[in-house]
Amino acid sequence: MNSFMDSLGEKIMPLANKLGQNRYLSVLRDAFMLSFPLTMFGSIIVVINNLPFFSDATKGTLSSLFGNGQNATMSIMAVFVTFGIGYYLSKSYDVEGIFGGAVSFASFLLLTPFMMTLEDGTEVSGVLSLDRLGAKGMFIGMIAAFLAGEIYCRVTKKGWQIKMPDGVPPAVAKSFAALIPAILTLSVFLFINAIVTGLFNTNLHDVIYEIIQKPLVGLGSSLPATLIALFFVQFLWFFGLHGQIIVNSVMDPIWNTLMLENLDAYKAGEKLPHIITKPFMETFTVGLGGSGMTLAVILIMAFVMKKKQYRDIGRLSLAPGIFNVNEPVIFGLPIVLNATILIPWVLAPLVVTVLNYLVMAAGIVPPPTGVSVPWTVPIFFSGMLATNSILGGLLQLVDLLIVGLLWFPFLRLLDKEKESAI
């Protein structure tokens, strides 16, 4: 078994390391993290405006007074992501990041139709619809930002710049240095938009949404795709690689888009369209003690296992584990390369995720509303915040019990192995 795991690790680890160090995935991850504080603020406002014990009249009043807290943050998430992509991509090429971010965002806007369709079908020109800057514009925003960032950086690297004398203030010199690369990049996107609009009488937002975003979002919201993603998170962690970062770099654009679509439906009082979203993944997987849902494991180690070594590791891991930081138990038990516990490590998250999906699909527990809950919020509280229902917190407690039952025989086996070795 150990020789098989060693052989598998030798083949998997180089590929996973290469994926984790990929320039574009790293940039995408950092761009989403740039928007994290802002979306968190918007989520707090949504939670306050929609507390379950408020009347509809009170909710309406709060929304009219504080609704911009969400409109200016979560509803325009594509703004921050496109700027972040341009910024971090430029930094990765050792190019001035702030101008790269501004050019990427402007390139996204050049492809965005300034047209709003009213409920009666009337089209109003010169108005930017909010949904173009949110869920519906997310994928076209990412594509445009990456392309614009690449063009801007490559032109800059070729030295096509206006260089000012040494005595010119740095801010002025940098602005002139960015002038030619910015004009060339923005011109490309202006012509692309003119061609699509003039020849095909449409816009790239709708084309990308129908051809790429809708199919990908449909795939990412499915249970099989989610289980595959979770399997790779666990599998990579088993070899000591941060599976959450590697897999989320690929899946976050889809899960975040699903989150925003749920939030729009929730604000409108409509049925939530998705179960699998970013808050679902954060709250009902990571929110149970970190990757692998290890809070139950920590509790068993701290208070049930006999050997002092395991009890000490469990008790040292308890405080961070409550806030879903589980590196102490992953490397302290250890979980990494420990073939004895590979089965529960991989199986438990998959079983619990299937249960949660089915329970929410049956309407027993409401799915996450689209409110972004910090992954460090402890169990029960994070479930309530994500679903705006105490049932979400109770479901997490049921999950915790199931994970404990799945892990207990294997932890008991470890305890006996240690016992016999001594």
Salt bridges, closest charged atoms under 4 A:
ASP30 OD1 - ARG29 NE 3.39
GLU96 OE1 - LYS174 NZ 3.74
GLU150 OE1 - ARG154 NE 2.95
ASP206 OD1 - ARG132 NH1 2.84
GLU210 OE1 - LYS214 NZ 3.61
ASP252 OD1 - LYS278 NZ 2.65
GLU261 OE1 - HIS274 NE2 2.61
GLU282 OE2 - LYS278 NZ 3.13
ASP312 OD2 - LYS308 NZ 2.68
ASP415 OD2 - ARG412 NH1 3.37
